[in-house]
Amino acid sequence: MAFRHVRLIAVNIDGVLLNDTFSPVFHRFVVGRGGVYTAELERTVLSQSQLRAAAALGGPGAVPEEVVEAYFREREEYLREHPVRVLPGVGGLLERLRATGASLVCYGGLERTHFDRYLAPFAAYFDGPGYVCTNGFRPGVREIAEDIFGLPCDETLFIDDVARVAEVAQTLGASFIGHPTSYVHSFQRQLMREAGVRHVVGSLDGIDEWLLRTVEAEAEAGRPRLADAGRADRSVSAMV
């Protein structure tokens, strides 16, 4: 199946290709320090630069750099029992995405070494830089599309686990498929629903040829991607 309109597919690394090792640590970090973990806090923290997220997590008077260090120490402890792993279905997903003929790139908030360590066996699937670290310009939709690949946003598709990326993508006219985490305390599925995200999947197998054809047809027709919240529940593509 070859795309005619969408020329770039950008896939988030943590939460889409790799398991979500950030939401559980954010929750533990906040609750363990006597805080209340809310949807608004999660919206403020996820897909932000590390220092901006740290400012939200640390609260008034906190030094963001120190909060970042404390967070990553806690994440290392978490990873001893819950290691990073490639999610089931990654190989099949990348094969389907390559079959569209669109360029393919991976992105995320950690440095390139994170991609090289866990996704080296899949590196040949990706084009251009292969991986883009977006810590300096989160969420990075415009920068990846326009600055790195020289494409208008409406010729791109982003696949991510965070609703804020969906909101920015939809504002810029980019297509979006949501793959929210199954972590019990996460609000991302709720936030995607509230944002009117049209296509949400519960597994990578849900991003099948039918869904890709649907997204391409919508993009080619210039169809708005921001559905009203009431309609979103009925138009979700593969909620499993």
C-alpha positions, -999 to +999 in steps of 0.1 A: +000+000+000+017+032-012+008+066+003+002+094-021-001+123+003+017+114+036+054+116+029+068+112+065+058+089+094+074+099+127+072+073+155+078+080+192+103+057+209+091+053+245+056+042+248+052+032+212+083+011+201+095+006+237+075+000+268+064+030+289+090+035+316+082+072+323+046+073+335+051+049+363+081+068+376+064+102+373+035+088+394+059+073+420+080+104+421+050+126+428+031+104+452+062+093+470+068+129+480+033+135+492+020+151+461-013+144+442-010+130+407-036+146+385-044+147+348-034+184+347+000+176+362+005+147+337-004+171+309+021+196+321+049+171+325+048+147+295+064+157+262+081+187+278+118+194+280+134+178+311+139+212+328+103+223+322+089+190+334+112+192+365+098+226+373+063+212+374+073+181+393+094+199+419+070+227+427+078+262+441+114+267+451+127+235+436+159+236+415+150+220+382+184+205+376+183+188+410+148+175+403+160+160+370+188+142+387+165+129+414+140+117+388+165+098+368+179+082+399+144+070+407+140+058+372+172+038+374+158+021+405+125+014+387+143-001+357+161-027+379+127-044+383+110-032+351+136-031+323+132-013+290+120-037+263+109-036+227+071-039+226+054-068+208+047-062+172+074-036+165+089-055+136+055-060+119+046-023+124+078-011+109+073-034+079+038-020+074+050+016+077+078+011+052+054-004+028+036+030+025+067+044+008+068+073+032+100+082+050+102+069+085+119+085+115+120+078+153+120+105+179+119+110+217+132+130+246+163+110+254+197+112+237+206+091+206+223+065+227+189+054+240+178+046+204+211+029+196+210+007+227+175-007+223+165-003+187+198-011+168+183-042+152+156-020+136+178+009+126+177+001+089+139+008+088+145+045+095+155+074+072+174+106+075+190+109+109+171+078+120+164+092+154+157+128+165+162+139+202+134+164+208+144+174+244+153+209+231+121+215+212+092+194+225+070+180+213+088+186+180+061+181+154+069+213+134+106+209+138+107+173+126+084+179+097+097+213+084+132+218+097+146+182+095+126+168+065+116+200+047+079+189+045+047+207+054+031+193+085+000+182+066+022+156+048+032+139+080+018+113+103+029+111+140+024+081+162+027+088+199+015+079+234+010+115+246-021+136+241-002+169+240+016+157+208-018+149+193-031+184+201-001+201+185-002+177+155-038+184+149-033+222+153-006+220+126-026+198+103-005+166+108-021+132+110-020+114+143-024+079+157-025+075+195-010+046+214-016+056+250+000+036+278-019+010+297-004+021+330-033+022+355-027+057+368-021+073+334-046+099+321-034+098+284-063+078+270-087+102+287-068+132+275-067+119+239-105+114+241-110+149+254-088+162+226-110+145+200-082+122+187-098+102+159-075+071+159-064+054+191-050+019+193-043-004+222-016-024+205+008-020+176-011-046+157-040-021+157-020+001+133-029-022+104-033-016+067-069-006+071-061+022+096-031+034+075-054+036+044-079+055+065-054+080+078-039+085+043-074+091+028-082+117+055-049+135+049-053+135+012-088+149+015-077+175+040-102+163+065-100+179+099-084+156+124-099+171+155-132+155+162-156+167+189-152+148+221-186+131+219-179+118+185-144+106+193-155+075+213-175+063+183-149+070+157-118+055+174-102+031+150-089+002+171-096+007+208-085-026+223 
